[in-house]
Structure formats: C-alpha cells, structure tokens
Amino acid sequence: MQDILGMVQQLRRPRLLVRAARIGAQEYRRDPHLMRVLGQTALPRPGSAMMKLMDLEAALNESRCSDDASYSISRHVEVLAAMMGEARLLRAAH
C-alpha cells in the first residue's frame, strides 16, 4: 500500500483543482461516493479501488492537458476527492 500512497503523493496537478478536491474529500463517504465514481454496485478493497481511481484520474488528466472537449472538471474533482478519501482510509488502516 505504501507504493500506492507514494504514487498519489507524487501527482502534480493545478493548485485550484487540488484545492477543490480537498474540499470534496472532507465530505467523502466511501459507500455512496466510490460506487458513483467507479460505477460499480460492489465496493472493491481499498488498494484495488485506489488503482482504479488512479487510472480514471490519469485519463481525465490526459483529457485536460490535451484540451479535449469531453473533459469534465467536475468529474476530475470528484475522482481526485475519492482518491484523497481512499488514501486517508489506507493510511488509517496501516
């Protein structure tokens, strides 16, 4: 799990995006938020969830950087907030 947390800490995103995600992460509740973000009915384990979230975030960041018209900043904030919430749960578990 430490490798996953290290990878999250190494992410570099615009300050405003991170600030919005931090605000969202304060209200993060795993059950409703993670199921909505991942589009699943069953919750994966925290490590698996984090890997899926990181893949989603990487795709969103690529869309952001390439000025893709389908890019959704609200979706990006939602995924980053979920990543922060899951990272907090992983740290608490270890």
MARTOR-859740 format. One line per 2 residues: number of its first residue (from 0); their letters; for each residue x, y, z of C-alpha. Coordinates in steps of 0.5 Angstrom, whole numbers, plus 500, padded with zeros to 3 digits. Layout:
MARTOR-859740
NUM) A) X/Y/Z ~ ...
END
This chain:
MARTOR-859740
0) MQ) 500/500/500 ~ 506/505/501
2) DI) 508/505/494 ~ 500/507/492
4) LG) 501/512/497 ~ 507/515/495
6) MV) 505/515/487 ~ 499/519/490
8) QQ) 504/524/493 ~ 508/525/487
10) LR) 502/527/483 ~ 503/534/481
12) RP) 496/538/479 ~ 494/545/478
14) RL) 493/548/485 ~ 486/550/484
16) LV) 484/543/482 ~ 487/540/488
18) RA) 484/545/493 ~ 477/544/490
20) AR) 479/536/491 ~ 481/537/498
22) IG) 474/541/500 ~ 471/535/497
24) AQ) 475/530/501 ~ 473/533/507
26) EY) 466/530/506 ~ 468/523/503
28) RR) 464/517/505 ~ 466/511/502
30) DP) 460/507/500 ~ 456/513/496
32) HL) 462/516/493 ~ 466/511/491
34) MR) 460/507/488 ~ 458/513/484
36) VL) 465/515/482 ~ 467/508/480
38) GQ) 460/506/477 ~ 460/499/481
40) TA) 455/496/486 ~ 460/493/490
42) LP) 466/496/493 ~ 473/494/492
44) RP) 478/493/497 ~ 482/500/498
46) GS) 488/498/495 ~ 484/496/488
48) AM) 480/502/489 ~ 486/507/489
50) MK) 489/503/483 ~ 482/504/479
52) LM) 482/511/481 ~ 489/513/479
54) DL) 487/510/472 ~ 481/514/472
56) EA) 485/520/474 ~ 490/519/469
58) AL) 485/519/463 ~ 482/525/466
60) NE) 489/529/467 ~ 491/527/460
62) SR) 484/530/457 ~ 485/536/461
64) CS) 492/537/458 ~ 490/536/451
66) DD) 484/541/451 ~ 479/535/450
68) AS) 472/538/449 ~ 469/532/453
70) YS) 474/534/459 ~ 469/535/466
72) IS) 473/539/471 ~ 467/537/476
74) RH) 469/529/474 ~ 476/531/475
76) VE) 475/534/482 ~ 470/528/484
78) VL) 476/523/482 ~ 481/527/486
80) AA) 477/527/492 ~ 475/520/492
82) MM) 483/519/491 ~ 484/523/497
84) GE) 479/520/501 ~ 481/513/500
86) AR) 489/515/501 ~ 486/517/508
88) LL) 483/510/509 ~ 489/507/507
90) RA) 494/511/512 ~ 489/510/518
92) AH) 489/502/516 ~ 497/502/517
END
